[in-house]
Amino acid sequence: MALTVSIVSAAEEVWTGEAKQVIARTTEGEIGILSGHEPVLAVLAEEGQVRVTDASGTVHTVDAADGFLSVDHDRVEIVARNAKLA
């Protein structure tokens, strides 16, 4: 089962799609998300990256800061004030 991922900034949608894995840097450290992950809400680190491994195995890196990450029912939503593909 795949994750549905949406990464948005204050200005635009940065990346959306199906993924196998998401790794993000939060204020508590790095978190890895796979299908079936428990619901979680986390604050993104002031500076960090989100790495999304899509269904084909390609890794997409997004510089994302000043926001939050939400996981619920295999849906990952990342909202950041500043986010752009690296």
N, C-alpha and C positions, 0 to 999 in steps of 0.2 A: 504494500500500500504506500502511496506517495504522499508527500506533504504538499499542501497548497501554500505558496509563499507570495507575500506582497510586501515590497519595500517602497516606502514613499517618503519624500522630503516635503518641506513646507511649500515648495514650488511645483513639484512634479512627481509622477510615478517613475521610480528608478528601475525596478525589476519586478516582474511578476511571472509566475510559472509553477510547474510541478518540480519537486526536488526530492532527492534521497536523503539529504542531510543539510543542516544549517549550523554553522558555528559562529557565535557572536561574542564580543567582549563586553561584559557588563561591569557595573561598579563592584560586583562581588567576585569577578574573575570570568574566565571563558566558560561558555555553556554550549553544549552540543545537543542538537535536537534531531531525533529520528522519529519515524512513524510510531505512533502509540505513546508518545511522551505525555507525561502528566501535565495538566494545565499549569501555566506559570506566567507571571508578569514580572519583568525585570527592567531595570534602568540601564540604558547603554552607558558605557564609559565616555568620558569627555572626548577622548580621541580613540578611535579603534576601527576595526574592520569587521565586516560580516562576510563570511565565505559560504556560498551556496553551491552545493554539488547537485546539478540538475539530473534528470532521468537518464541522460546519455553519458553521464560521468564528467561533463565539463564543469570546471569550477569557476564561478563568477565571484569576483571580489568587489565589494562595495565599501567605500569609506563612509562611515556613518557615525555621527556624534550627536549628543544632546537630544536624546529621545528615549523610546522604550521599545521593548519586545514583548509580544503577547503570543502565547501558545494555547490553543484549545481545539480539541477534536481534529488533529492533524492539519490545522490551519495556523500558519505562522505569519503574524503581522508585525512589521517593524516600521515605526514612525519616527523620523528624525528631523530635527531642524535643518541639519546639513547632511545630505547624502548624495553621493555620485559614484558611478562605476569607476573603479580604479584602473 
